[in-house]
Amino acid sequence: MDLIANILMIAGTVGVAVYCYVLAARLKRFSTLESGMGGAIAVLSAQVDDLTRALEKARGTASASAATLESLTVRAETVAARLEVLLATMHDLPEPKREPEPDMGDRRIRFVRRRTLRDDLEAAE
């Protein structure tokens, strides 16, 4: 019985040793920087850094544009208020007196067409 238990323990130990060896080889391939998952992680990390910088730049540009837009909006509202005041003062002015248009009566407008002399033009032959 002891002999069978020792043989089973040795077989289990050999199985665990083979399993550890396979895991170590996979971990080595996983962590290499030139190829495998380590390289992919390094590339993705560099891309995340680039995107973070681009996002910060875009955020700065957007905040500057928002500030400019806000100042232009305030300026437009001020000008609109001034225009409303000017329009309100225009209603208080008296209307200008118009002179009556002359009555043409039965007279009709006449158009006269004159032909130009074509003697000075050369004929194309």
N, CA, C and O atoms as CSV, one atom per row, in Angstrom:
chain,resi,resn,atom,element,x,y,z
A,1,MET,N,N,0.805,-1.176,0.000
A,1,MET,CA,C,0.000,0.000,0.000
A,1,MET,C,C,0.857,1.252,0.000
A,1,MET,O,O,0.562,2.232,-0.684
A,2,ASP,N,N,1.940,1.196,0.795
A,2,ASP,CA,C,2.861,2.332,0.809
A,2,ASP,C,C,3.483,2.531,-0.578
A,2,ASP,O,O,3.683,3.659,-1.028
A,3,LEU,N,N,3.771,1.455,-1.217
A,3,LEU,CA,C,4.408,1.526,-2.526
A,3,LEU,C,C,3.470,2.188,-3.551
A,3,LEU,O,O,3.916,3.014,-4.347
A,4,ILE,N,N,2.209,1.840,-3.537
A,4,ILE,CA,C,1.242,2.432,-4.468
A,4,ILE,C,C,1.073,3.910,-4.151
A,4,ILE,O,O,0.975,4.715,-5.077
A,5,ALA,N,N,1.036,4.301,-2.881
A,5,ALA,CA,C,0.896,5.706,-2.500
A,5,ALA,C,C,2.111,6.497,-2.953
A,5,ALA,O,O,1.966,7.621,-3.433
A,6,ASN,N,N,3.329,5.924,-2.808
A,6,ASN,CA,C,4.542,6.618,-3.247
A,6,ASN,C,C,4.568,6.774,-4.764
A,6,ASN,O,O,4.995,7.814,-5.263
A,7,ILE,N,N,4.123,5.769,-5.502
A,7,ILE,CA,C,4.095,5.861,-6.969
A,7,ILE,C,C,3.101,6.940,-7.404
A,7,ILE,O,O,3.386,7.705,-8.325
A,8,LEU,N,N,1.961,7.008,-6.765
A,8,LEU,CA,C,0.976,8.050,-7.090
A,8,LEU,C,C,1.501,9.440,-6.746
A,8,LEU,O,O,1.243,10.392,-7.483
A,9,MET,N,N,2.236,9.575,-5.637
A,9,MET,CA,C,2.819,10.871,-5.252
A,9,MET,C,C,3.873,11.302,-6.266
A,9,MET,O,O,3.938,12.479,-6.621
A,10,ILE,N,N,4.691,10.377,-6.734
A,10,ILE,CA,C,5.722,10.701,-7.720
A,10,ILE,C,C,5.058,11.089,-9.047
A,10,ILE,O,O,5.495,12.041,-9.693
A,11,ALA,N,N,4.027,10.380,-9.454
A,11,ALA,CA,C,3.321,10.709,-10.698
A,11,ALA,C,C,2.670,12.082,-10.584
A,11,ALA,O,O,2.709,12.856,-11.540
A,12,GLY,N,N,2.082,12.396,-9.457
A,12,GLY,CA,C,1.478,13.723,-9.249
A,12,GLY,C,C,2.521,14.814,-9.281
A,12,GLY,O,O,2.292,15.881,-9.852
A,13,THR,N,N,3.677,14.555,-8.667
A,13,THR,CA,C,4.750,15.548,-8.647
A,13,THR,C,C,5.281,15.788,-10.051
A,13,THR,O,O,5.527,16.935,-10.425
A,14,VAL,N,N,5.465,14.730,-10.839
A,14,VAL,CA,C,5.934,14.885,-12.224
A,14,VAL,C,C,4.897,15.661,-13.036
A,14,VAL,O,O,5.264,16.515,-13.844
A,15,GLY,N,N,3.620,15.381,-12.836
A,15,GLY,CA,C,2.566,16.105,-13.549
A,15,GLY,C,C,2.566,17.591,-13.217
A,15,GLY,O,O,2.416,18.432,-14.102
A,16,VAL,N,N,2.734,17.907,-11.942
A,16,VAL,CA,C,2.771,19.319,-11.527
A,16,VAL,C,C,4.015,19.996,-12.083
A,16,VAL,O,O,3.950,21.163,-12.468
A,17,ALA,N,N,5.164,19.288,-12.137
A,17,ALA,CA,C,6.403,19.861,-12.680
A,17,ALA,C,C,6.234,20.174,-14.166
A,17,ALA,O,O,6.659,21.234,-14.626
A,18,VAL,N,N,5.615,19.256,-14.921
A,18,VAL,CA,C,5.370,19.504,-16.352
A,18,VAL,C,C,4.426,20.691,-16.518
A,18,VAL,O,O,4.643,21.534,-17.388
A,19,TYR,N,N,3.400,20.765,-15.710
A,19,TYR,CA,C,2.440,21.876,-15.776
A,19,TYR,C,C,3.139,23.207,-15.492
A,19,TYR,O,O,2.881,24.194,-16.180
A,20,CYS,N,N,4.023,23.247,-14.487
A,20,CYS,CA,C,4.764,24.480,-14.166
A,20,CYS,C,C,5.704,24.869,-15.299
A,20,CYS,O,O,5.861,26.053,-15.599
A,21,TYR,N,N,6.324,23.883,-15.926
A,21,TYR,CA,C,7.220,24.148,-17.042
A,21,TYR,C,C,6.441,24.774,-18.207
A,21,TYR,O,O,6.919,25.731,-18.816
A,22,VAL,N,N,5.268,24.258,-18.521
A,22,VAL,CA,C,4.439,24.790,-19.607
A,22,VAL,C,C,3.993,26.214,-19.275
A,22,VAL,O,O,4.016,27.088,-20.142
A,23,LEU,N,N,3.592,26.447,-18.043
A,23,LEU,CA,C,3.179,27.796,-17.636
A,23,LEU,C,C,4.338,28.784,-17.708
A,23,LEU,O,O,4.145,29.931,-18.110
A,24,ALA,N,N,5.537,28.356,-17.326
A,24,ALA,CA,C,6.708,29.235,-17.389
A,24,ALA,C,C,7.027,29.608,-18.831
A,24,ALA,O,O,7.366,30.758,-19.110
A,25,ALA,N,N,6.924,28.655,-19.746
A,25,ALA,CA,C,7.185,28.944,-21.163
A,25,ALA,C,C,6.138,29.920,-21.712
A,25,ALA,O,O,6.484,30.845,-22.447
A,26,ARG,N,N,4.885,29.725,-21.367
A,26,ARG,CA,C,3.833,30.644,-21.817
A,26,ARG,C,C,4.031,32.041,-21.244
A,26,ARG,O,O,3.849,33.036,-21.944
A,27,LEU,N,N,4.402,32.112,-19.980
A,27,LEU,CA,C,4.625,33.414,-19.350
A,27,LEU,C,C,5.799,34.128,-19.990
A,27,LEU,O,O,5.760,35.348,-20.150
A,28,LYS,N,N,6.850,33.396,-20.363
A,28,LYS,CA,C,8.011,34.001,-21.021
A,28,LYS,C,C,7.613,34.572,-22.381
A,28,LYS,O,O,8.006,35.686,-22.726
A,29,ARG,N,N,6.836,33.812,-23.152
A,29,ARG,CA,C,6.372,34.314,-24.451
A,29,ARG,C,C,5.426,35.499,-24.277
A,29,ARG,O,O,5.422,36.415,-25.099
A,30,PHE,N,N,4.641,35.487,-23.235
A,30,PHE,CA,C,3.679,36.558,-22.977
A,30,PHE,C,C,4.376,37.870,-22.642
A,30,PHE,O,O,3.899,38.936,-23.032
A,31,SER,N,N,5.481,37.813,-21.935
A,31,SER,CA,C,6.117,39.029,-21.432
A,31,SER,C,C,7.256,39.545,-22.301
A,31,SER,O,O,7.867,40.549,-21.936
A,32,THR,N,N,7.575,38.919,-23.423
A,32,THR,CA,C,8.638,39.455,-24.280
A,32,THR,C,C,8.171,40.760,-24.904
A,32,THR,O,O,7.019,40.883,-25.320
A,33,LEU,N,N,9.077,41.737,-24.967
A,33,LEU,CA,C,8.698,43.057,-25.467
A,33,LEU,C,C,8.728,43.135,-26.989
A,33,LEU,O,O,7.978,43.916,-27.574
A,34,GLU,N,N,9.570,42.350,-27.639
A,34,GLU,CA,C,9.666,42.448,-29.092
A,34,GLU,C,C,8.441,41.868,-29.778
A,34,GLU,O,O,7.945,42.421,-30.759
A,35,SER,N,N,7.963,40.758,-29.258
A,35,SER,CA,C,6.802,40.122,-29.884
A,35,SER,C,C,5.884,39.637,-28.776
A,35,SER,O,O,6.266,39.591,-27.607
A,36,GLY,N,N,4.718,39.291,-29.146
A,36,GLY,CA,C,3.780,38.770,-28.160
A,36,GLY,C,C,2.982,39.874,-27.503
A,36,GLY,O,O,2.877,40.988,-28.017
A,37,MET,N,N,2.426,39.539,-26.362
A,37,MET,CA,C,1.522,40.440,-25.676
A,37,MET,C,C,2.253,41.638,-25.065
A,37,MET,O,O,1.681,42.722,-24.951
A,38,GLY,N,N,3.504,41.444,-24.675
A,38,GLY,CA,C,4.266,42.565,-24.104
A,38,GLY,C,C,4.448,43.694,-25.098
A,38,GLY,O,O,4.323,44.867,-24.746
A,39,GLY,N,N,4.745,43.338,-26.351
A,39,GLY,CA,C,4.876,44.352,-27.404
A,39,GLY,C,C,3.565,45.061,-27.661
A,39,GLY,O,O,3.530,46.278,-27.843
A,40,ALA,N,N,2.498,44.304,-27.676
A,40,ALA,CA,C,1.182,44.915,-27.906
A,40,ALA,C,C,0.819,45.866,-26.774
A,40,ALA,O,O,0.248,46.933,-27.002
A,41,ILE,N,N,1.159,45.466,-25.548
A,41,ILE,CA,C,0.865,46.340,-24.404
A,41,ILE,C,C,1.701,47.608,-24.478
A,41,ILE,O,O,1.206,48.690,-24.163
A,42,ALA,N,N,2.968,47.492,-24.892
A,42,ALA,CA,C,3.818,48.677,-25.018
A,42,ALA,C,C,3.283,49.620,-26.090
A,42,ALA,O,O,3.266,50.834,-25.890
A,43,VAL,N,N,2.846,49.076,-27.224
A,43,VAL,CA,C,2.292,49.911,-28.300
A,43,VAL,C,C,1.012,50.592,-27.843
A,43,VAL,O,O,0.819,51.784,-28.085
A,44,LEU,N,N,0.146,49.851,-27.190
A,44,LEU,CA,C,-1.108,50.437,-26.710
A,44,LEU,C,C,-0.851,51.519,-25.665
A,44,LEU,O,O,-1.562,52.523,-25.619
A,45,SER,N,N,0.154,51.316,-24.835
A,45,SER,CA,C,0.492,52.329,-23.833
A,45,SER,C,C,0.960,53.622,-24.502
A,45,SER,O,O,0.582,54.716,-24.083
A,46,ALA,N,N,1.789,53.491,-25.549
A,46,ALA,CA,C,2.251,54.678,-26.280
A,46,ALA,C,C,1.067,55.382,-26.953
A,46,ALA,O,O,1.005,56.611,-26.967
A,47,GLN,N,N,0.132,54.612,-27.509
A,47,GLN,CA,C,-1.032,55.215,-28.145
A,47,GLN,C,C,-1.920,55.925,-27.136
A,47,GLN,O,O,-2.484,56.977,-27.437
A,48,VAL,N,N,-2.049,55.365,-25.955
A,48,VAL,CA,C,-2.840,56.016,-24.909
A,48,VAL,C,C,-2.196,57.340,-24.521
A,48,VAL,O,O,-2.901,58.327,-24.313
A,49,ASP,N,N,-0.877,57.379,-24.420
A,49,ASP,CA,C,-0.187,58.630,-24.107
A,49,ASP,C,C,-0.413,59.673,-25.196
A,49,ASP,O,O,-0.673,60.840,-24.899
A,50,ASP,N,N,-0.313,59.252,-26.463
A,50,ASP,CA,C,-0.552,60.182,-27.574
A,50,ASP,C,C,-1.977,60.710,-27.559
A,50,ASP,O,O,-2.201,61.904,-27.759
A,51,LEU,N,N,-2.933,59.838,-27.325
A,51,LEU,CA,C,-4.329,60.267,-27.282
A,51,LEU,C,C,-4.605,61.196,-26.113
A,51,LEU,O,O,-5.416,62.116,-26.221
A,52,THR,N,N,-3.924,60.956,-24.987
A,52,THR,CA,C,-4.095,61.845,-23.835
A,52,THR,C,C,-3.590,63.244,-24.157
A,52,THR,O,O,-4.231,64.239,-23.819
A,53,ARG,N,N,-2.430,63.314,-24.817
A,53,ARG,CA,C,-1.900,64.631,-25.212
A,53,ARG,C,C,-2.820,65.317,-26.214
A,53,ARG,O,O,-3.067,66.518,-26.101
A,54,ALA,N,N,-3.332,64.569,-27.197
A,54,ALA,CA,C,-4.237,65.149,-28.191
A,54,ALA,C,C,-5.531,65.626,-27.541
A,54,ALA,O,O,-6.079,66.660,-27.923
A,55,LEU,N,N,-6.015,64.874,-26.565
A,55,LEU,CA,C,-7.237,65.257,-25.859
A,55,LEU,C,C,-7.028,66.540,-25.062
A,55,LEU,O,O,-7.900,67.409,-25.046
A,56,GLU,N,N,-5.888,66.662,-24.407
A,56,GLU,CA,C,-5.597,67.887,-23.651
A,56,GLU,C,C,-5.498,69.091,-24.587
A,56,GLU,O,O,-5.976,70.178,-24.266
A,57,LYS,N,N,-4.872,68.884,-25.748
A,57,LYS,CA,C,-4.760,69.981,-26.721
A,57,LYS,C,C,-6.141,70.382,-27.237
A,57,LYS,O,O,-6.444,71.569,-27.358
A,58,ALA,N,N,-6.976,69.384,-27.541
A,58,ALA,CA,C,-8.332,69.672,-28.027
A,58,ALA,C,C,-9.158,70.363,-26.949
A,58,ALA,O,O,-9.949,71.259,-27.246
A,59,ARG,N,N,-8.975,69.948,-25.703
A,59,ARG,CA,C,-9.705,70.574,-24.608
A,59,ARG,C,C,-9.307,72.042,-24.464
A,59,ARG,O,O,-10.163,72.900,-24.247
A,60,GLY,N,N,-8.005,72.333,-24.586
A,60,GLY,CA,C,-7.545,73.720,-24.516
A,60,GLY,C,C,-8.101,74.563,-25.652
A,60,GLY,O,O,-8.531,75.697,-25.440
A,61,THR,N,N,-8.090,74.005,-26.859
A,61,THR,CA,C,-8.630,74.726,-28.012
A,61,THR,C,C,-10.127,74.966,-27.855
A,61,THR,O,O,-10.621,76.046,-28.178
A,62,ALA,N,N,-10.843,73.969,-27.365
A,62,ALA,CA,C,-12.289,74.110,-27.185
A,62,ALA,C,C,-12.618,75.157,-26.131
A,62,ALA,O,O,-13.571,75.920,-26.292
A,63,SER,N,N,-11.842,75.200,-25.056
A,63,SER,CA,C,-12.114,76.203,-24.021
A,63,SER,C,C,-11.809,77.601,-24.535
A,63,SER,O,O,-12.516,78.553,-24.205
A,64,ALA,N,N,-10.747,77.735,-25.351
A,64,ALA,CA,C,-10.445,79.044,-25.938
A,64,ALA,C,C,-11.545,79.469,-26.904
A,64,ALA,O,O,-11.942,80.634,-26.922
A,65,SER,N,N,-12.036,78.531,-27.704
A,65,SER,CA,C,-13.125,78.840,-28.632
A,65,SER,C,C,-14.397,79.204,-27.884
A,65,SER,O,O,-15.135,80.097,-28.299
A,66,ALA,N,N,-14.650,78.516,-26.788
A,66,ALA,CA,C,-15.841,78.822,-25.989
A,66,ALA,C,C,-15.746,80.220,-25.391
A,66,ALA,O,O,-16.738,80.947,-25.347
A,67,ALA,N,N,-14.562,80.596,-24.932
A,67,ALA,CA,C,-14.393,81.941,-24.373
A,67,ALA,C,C,-14.595,83.004,-25.451
A,67,ALA,O,O,-15.239,84.025,-25.211
A,68,THR,N,N,-14.041,82.758,-26.642
A,68,THR,CA,C,-14.214,83.706,-27.743
A,68,THR,C,C,-15.682,83.814,-28.133
A,68,THR,O,O,-16.198,84.910,-28.353
A,69,LEU,N,N,-16.343,82.677,-28.215
A,69,LEU,CA,C,-17.764,82.669,-28.573
A,69,LEU,C,C,-18.602,83.389,-27.530
A,69,LEU,O,O,-19.549,84.098,-27.871
A,70,GLU,N,N,-18.262,83.213,-26.280
A,70,GLU,CA,C,-19.003,83.895,-25.221
A,70,GLU,C,C,-18.826,85.402,-25.309
A,70,GLU,O,O,-19.792,86.149,-25.150
A,71,SER,N,N,-17.587,85.863,-25.564
A,71,SER,CA,C,-17.366,87.309,-25.677
A,71,SER,C,C,-18.093,87.864,-26.902
A,71,SER,O,O,-18.642,88.965,-26.843
A,72,LEU,N,N,-18.106,87.124,-28.005
A,72,LEU,CA,C,-18.827,87.593,-29.190
A,72,LEU,C,C,-20.333,87.621,-28.958
A,72,LEU,O,O,-21.025,88.501,-29.470
A,73,THR,N,N,-20.838,86.670,-28.194
A,73,THR,CA,C,-22.270,86.653,-27.878
A,73,THR,C,C,-22.643,87.864,-27.031
A,73,THR,O,O,-23.668,88.501,-27.273
A,74,VAL,N,N,-21.821,88.179,-26.047
A,74,VAL,CA,C,-22.091,89.355,-25.206
A,74,VAL,C,C,-22.057,90.621,-26.052
A,74,VAL,O,O,-22.884,91.518,-25.886
A,75,ARG,N,N,-21.084,90.680,-26.967
A,75,ARG,CA,C,-20.977,91.859,-27.843
A,75,ARG,C,C,-22.204,91.964,-28.753
A,75,ARG,O,O,-22.729,93.056,-28.967
A,76,ALA,N,N,-22.657,90.829,-29.286
A,76,ALA,CA,C,-23.828,90.837,-30.161
A,76,ALA,C,C,-25.086,91.250,-29.401
A,76,ALA,O,O,-25.925,91.976,-29.933
A,77,GLU,N,N,-25.217,90.790,-28.165
A,77,GLU,CA,C,-26.382,91.183,-27.359
A,77,GLU,C,C,-26.357,92.684,-27.077
A,77,GLU,O,O,-27.407,93.326,-27.082
A,78,THR,N,N,-25.185,93.248,-26.835
A,78,THR,CA,C,-25.062,94.687,-26.602
A,78,THR,C,C,-25.462,95.465,-27.854
A,78,THR,O,O,-26.198,96.448,-27.774
A,79,VAL,N,N,-24.973,95.018,-29.004
A,79,VAL,CA,C,-25.309,95.699,-30.259
A,79,VAL,C,C,-26.796,95.563,-30.554
A,79,VAL,O,O,-27.409,96.512,-31.041
A,80,ALA,N,N,-27.388,94.416,-30.274
A,80,ALA,CA,C,-28.815,94.225,-30.504
A,80,ALA,C,C,-29.635,95.159,-29.618
A,80,ALA,O,O,-30.650,95.699,-30.057
A,81,ALA,N,N,-29.202,95.348,-28.387
A,81,ALA,CA,C,-29.910,96.268,-27.495
A,81,ALA,C,C,-29.828,97.691,-28.027
A,81,ALA,O,O,-30.811,98.431,-27.986
A,82,ARG,N,N,-28.655,98.076,-28.528
A,82,ARG,CA,C,-28.506,99.424,-29.087
A,82,ARG,C,C,-29.384,99.605,-30.318
A,82,ARG,O,O,-29.990,100.659,-30.510
A,83,LEU,N,N,-29.448,98.564,-31.150
A,83,LEU,CA,C,-30.298,98.645,-32.337
A,83,LEU,C,C,-31.772,98.758,-31.968
A,83,LEU,O,O,-32.521,99.469,-32.638
A,84,GLU,N,N,-32.192,98.082,-30.934
A,84,GLU,CA,C,-33.577,98.190,-30.483
A,84,GLU,C,C,-33.886,99.598,-30.015
A,84,GLU,O,O,-34.961,100.130,-30.290
A,85,VAL,N,N,-32.937,100.204,-29.303
A,85,VAL,CA,C,-33.139,101.582,-28.848
A,85,VAL,C,C,-33.210,102.517,-30.040
A,85,VAL,O,O,-34.071,103.396,-30.080
A,86,LEU,N,N,-32.312,102.346,-31.027
A,86,LEU,CA,C,-32.337,103.202,-32.215
A,86,LEU,C,C,-33.639,103.033,-32.993
A,86,LEU,O,O,-34.199,104.010,-33.491
A,87,LEU,N,N,-34.114,101.810,-33.097
A,87,LEU,CA,C,-35.366,101.561,-33.800
A,87,LEU,C,C,-36.542,102.190,-33.064
A,87,LEU,O,O,-37.465,102.709,-33.692
A,88,ALA,N,N,-36.513,102.145,-31.747
A,88,ALA,CA,C,-37.583,102.756,-30.969
A,88,ALA,C,C,-37.582,104.277,-31.147
A,88,ALA,O,O,-38.647,104.892,-31.178
A,89,THR,N,N,-36.412,104.883,-31.264
A,89,THR,CA,C,-36.357,106.334,-31.469
A,89,THR,C,C,-36.800,106.702,-32.881
A,89,THR,O,O,-37.274,107.818,-33.094
A,90,MET,N,N,-36.661,105.809,-33.842
A,90,MET,CA,C,-37.094,106.105,-35.207
A,90,MET,C,C,-38.616,106.204,-35.286
A,90,MET,O,O,-39.135,106.906,-36.154
A,91,HIS,N,N,-39.336,105.528,-34.413
A,91,HIS,CA,C,-40.793,105.608,-34.413
A,91,HIS,C,C,-41.275,106.971,-33.920
A,91,HIS,O,O,-42.396,107.375,-34.228
A,92,ASP,N,N,-40.452,107.676,-33.169
A,92,ASP,CA,C,-40.839,108.973,-32.634
A,92,ASP,C,C,-40.661,110.095,-33.645
A,92,ASP,O,O,-41.229,111.170,-33.452
A,93,LEU,N,N,-39.899,109.894,-34.713
A,93,LEU,CA,C,-39.663,110.938,-35.712
A,93,LEU,C,C,-40.904,111.130,-36.574
A,93,LEU,O,O,-41.611,110.169,-36.878
A,94,PRO,N,N,-41.168,112.395,-36.973
A,94,PRO,CA,C,-42.307,112.611,-37.878
A,94,PRO,C,C,-41.956,112.085,-39.274
A,94,PRO,O,O,-40.794,112.074,-39.681
A,95,GLU,N,N,-42.990,111.654,-39.989
A,95,GLU,CA,C,-42.747,111.133,-41.323
A,95,GLU,C,C,-42.436,112.290,-42.257
A,95,GLU,O,O,-43.026,113.362,-42.120
A,96,PRO,N,N,-41.534,112.104,-43.193
A,96,PRO,CA,C,-41.187,113.197,-44.120
A,96,PRO,C,C,-42.354,113.483,-45.059
A,96,PRO,O,O,-43.100,112.582,-45.445
A,97,LYS,N,N,-42.493,114.762,-45.415
A,97,LYS,CA,C,-43.568,115.159,-46.330
A,97,LYS,C,C,-43.167,114.793,-47.747
A,97,LYS,O,O,-42.047,115.050,-48.187
A,98,ARG,N,N,-44.106,114.191,-48.443
A,98,ARG,CA,C,-43.834,113.782,-49.813
A,98,ARG,C,C,-44.494,114.761,-50.765
A,98,ARG,O,O,-45.614,115.225,-50.549
A,99,GLU,N,N,-43.772,115.053,-51.810
A,99,GLU,CA,C,-44.337,115.937,-52.827
A,99,GLU,C,C,-45.230,115.092,-53.732
A,99,GLU,O,O,-44.891,113.954,-54.059
A,100,PRO,N,N,-46.354,115.643,-54.129
A,100,PRO,CA,C,-47.240,114.863,-55.005
A,100,PRO,C,C,-46.583,114.643,-56.362
A,100,PRO,O,O,-45.875,115.511,-56.873
A,101,GLU,N,N,-46.824,113.503,-56.920
A,101,GLU,CA,C,-46.249,113.185,-58.221
A,101,GLU,C,C,-47.032,113.923,-59.297
A,101,GLU,O,O,-48.254,114.046,-59.208
A,102,PRO,N,N,-46.331,114.411,-60.312
A,102,PRO,CA,C,-47.044,115.138,-61.380
A,102,PRO,C,C,-47.977,114.188,-62.138
A,102,PRO,O,O,-47.639,113.036,-62.410
A,103,ASP,N,N,-49.160,114.712,-62.468
A,103,ASP,CA,C,-50.160,113.912,-63.164
A,103,ASP,C,C,-49.850,113.934,-64.648
A,103,ASP,O,O,-49.759,115.004,-65.251
A,104,MET,N,N,-49.688,112.768,-65.236
A,104,MET,CA,C,-49.344,112.684,-66.650
A,104,MET,C,C,-50.601,112.798,-67.523
A,104,MET,O,O,-50.518,113.112,-68.710
A,105,GLY,N,N,-51.735,112.546,-66.930
A,105,GLY,CA,C,-52.971,112.668,-67.702
A,105,GLY,C,C,-53.022,111.628,-68.810
A,105,GLY,O,O,-52.770,110.444,-68.584
A,106,ASP,N,N,-53.355,112.096,-70.028
A,106,ASP,CA,C,-53.462,111.184,-71.169
A,106,ASP,C,C,-52.156,111.055,-71.930
A,106,ASP,O,O,-52.095,110.384,-72.960
A,107,ARG,N,N,-51.166,111.662,-71.453
A,107,ARG,CA,C,-49.886,111.611,-72.159
A,107,ARG,C,C,-49.291,110.216,-72.030
A,107,ARG,O,O,-49.304,109.610,-70.958
A,108,ARG,N,N,-48.777,109.731,-73.134
A,108,ARG,CA,C,-48.143,108.423,-73.131
A,108,ARG,C,C,-46.653,108.589,-73.355
A,108,ARG,O,O,-46.204,109.516,-74.029
A,109,ILE,N,N,-45.917,107.692,-72.789
A,109,ILE,CA,C,-44.480,107.731,-72.991
A,109,ILE,C,C,-44.185,107.129,-74.353
A,109,ILE,O,O,-44.743,106.102,-74.741
A,110,ARG,N,N,-43.294,107.797,-75.063
A,110,ARG,CA,C,-43.003,107.374,-76.414
A,110,ARG,C,C,-41.545,106.959,-76.513
A,110,ARG,O,O,-40.654,107.666,-76.043
A,111,PHE,N,N,-41.310,105.811,-77.125
A,111,PHE,CA,C,-39.952,105.325,-77.328
A,111,PHE,C,C,-39.596,105.500,-78.791
A,111,PHE,O,O,-40.382,105.173,-79.680
A,112,VAL,N,N,-38.406,106.018,-79.030
A,112,VAL,CA,C,-37.955,106.239,-80.399
A,112,VAL,C,C,-36.720,105.386,-80.613
A,112,VAL,O,O,-35.774,105.428,-79.825
A,113,ARG,N,N,-36.739,104.616,-81.680
A,113,ARG,CA,C,-35.571,103.817,-82.027
A,113,ARG,C,C,-34.961,104.381,-83.293
A,113,ARG,O,O,-35.658,104.710,-84.252
A,114,ARG,N,N,-33.675,104.480,-83.270
A,114,ARG,CA,C,-32.984,104.978,-84.457
A,114,ARG,C,C,-32.005,103.931,-84.933
A,114,ARG,O,O,-31.336,103.261,-84.146
A,115,ARG,N,N,-31.942,103.813,-86.227
A,115,ARG,CA,C,-31.002,102.869,-86.801
A,115,ARG,C,C,-29.682,103.572,-87.040
A,115,ARG,O,O,-29.631,104.741,-87.424
A,116,THR,N,N,-28.608,102.819,-86.799
A,116,THR,CA,C,-27.285,103.394,-87.046
A,116,THR,C,C,-26.926,103.190,-88.501
A,116,THR,O,O,-27.383,102.245,-89.144
A,117,LEU,N,N,-26.113,104.075,-89.002
A,117,LEU,CA,C,-25.659,103.948,-90.383
A,117,LEU,C,C,-24.608,102.861,-90.449
A,117,LEU,O,O,-23.678,102.835,-89.642
A,118,ARG,N,N,-24.752,101.977,-91.396
A,118,ARG,CA,C,-23.832,100.850,-91.496
A,118,ARG,C,C,-22.841,101.037,-92.637
A,118,ARG,O,O,-22.220,100.073,-93.086
A,119,ASP,N,N,-22.694,102.241,-93.098
A,119,ASP,CA,C,-21.755,102.474,-94.208
A,119,ASP,C,C,-20.315,102.299,-93.747
A,119,ASP,O,O,-19.468,101.841,-94.514
A,120,ASP,N,N,-20.043,102.649,-92.537
A,120,ASP,CA,C,-18.649,102.586,-92.079
A,120,ASP,C,C,-18.227,101.168,-91.675
A,120,ASP,O,O,-17.053,100.930,-91.391
A,121,LEU,N,N,-19.165,100.243,-91.648
A,121,LEU,CA,C,-18.823,98.866,-91.316
A,121,LEU,C,C,-18.385,98.100,-92.541
A,121,LEU,O,O,-18.950,98.293,-93.617
A,122,GLU,N,N,-17.400,97.243,-92.412
A,122,GLU,CA,C,-16.932,96.456,-93.549
A,122,GLU,C,C,-17.711,95.157,-93.608
A,122,GLU,O,O,-18.021,94.560,-92.577
A,123,ALA,N,N,-18.017,94.735,-94.783
A,123,ALA,CA,C,-18.741,93.487,-94.956
A,123,ALA,C,C,-17.732,92.340,-95.030
A,123,ALA,O,O,-16.679,92.462,-95.656
A,124,ALA,N,N,-18.058,91.276,-94.409
A,124,ALA,CA,C,-17.181,90.100,-94.426
A,124,ALA,C,C,-17.528,89.270,-95.651
A,124,ALA,O,O,-18.678,88.865,-95.825
A,125,GLU,N,N,-16.551,89.019,-96.492
A,125,GLU,CA,C,-16.808,88.226,-97.682
A,125,GLU,C,C,-16.072,86.942,-97.658
A,125,GLU,O,O,-16.180,86.151,-98.595
